[in-house]
Amino acid sequence: MNLLMCPVCREKLSLTEKTWHCVNRHSYDLAKQGYVNLHVVQHKHSKNPGDTPESVQARRAFLSAGHYAPLQQAVVAKIAQLRVENLLDIGCGEGYYTNAMQAQVLQCMGVDIAKNAVQVAAKLNKDITWVVGTGATLPVLDASIDLCTSLFSPIPKQEILRVLKDNGYLMVVTPAEQHLYAMREALFEEVKAHDSAKFVEQLQDAFELVEDIIIDAPMQLSQSDLKNLIAMTPYAYKAKPERREALEAHESLDLAAQFQIYLFKKK
């Protein structure tokens, strides 16, 4: 069942051969990698929005090494318990989590604003509908989705409310208080604990908090893993170059990742 929406006129999109089109004759060709670009020029604020190619490749390398597998497994287990049909992963990036989610649902869509990330993701799993698009206007029909997920990504609240079915779910994953604390201490003079509770406050008027889970993932990182981890985070450009270089000089490092999973239900 096609659940995509034309970003121009908001009508339903249908797929004919390798082109998505609506009744108003707006059309969007499938790229050779298998994704569709629904991020129309009038919605863009920069030429190449989203993550840089360097950040995408670093994240692919780091996640492929399995360091965040405890989070991936916890997310997949929770989705399996929910027994939902349609899933939309907002900010899917290069697809590490989306790829694992797909086996638990009938229909899975991944959307990200960064075309270079979706190009990488689309090679992973042809059973997922991969879309370049913006959370400001999710290219998905009203009340069509059972579960929206946002892992380390923006949470476009009003758009999520629009696309979710009644009693639909929202899963948010964000850094927990102690996430990569030692790494941040090495990179910055002042370090504050992550405040994940702010998401609960932002969403409480429209969503009921169903579950609140902390996942701890201790890691032993090689030098190349450490460099990839730094490169895939905002710390890469926020830290002073000399501090980053000093940290990257470590041949190995023990670090603790800590993740906060929130499961919400639409009121």
Secondary structure by P-SEA (a helix, b strand, c coil): cccccccccccbbbbcccbbbcccccccccccccccccccccccccccccccaaaaaaaaaaaaaccaaaaaaaaaaaaaaacccbbbbcccccccccccccccccbbbbbbccaaaaaaaaacccccccccccccccccccccccbbbbcccccaaaaaaaaccccbbbbbbccccccaaaaaaaccccccccccaaaaaaccccccccbbbbbbbbbbccaaaaaaaaaaccccccccaaaaaaaacccbbbbbbbbbbbbbbcc
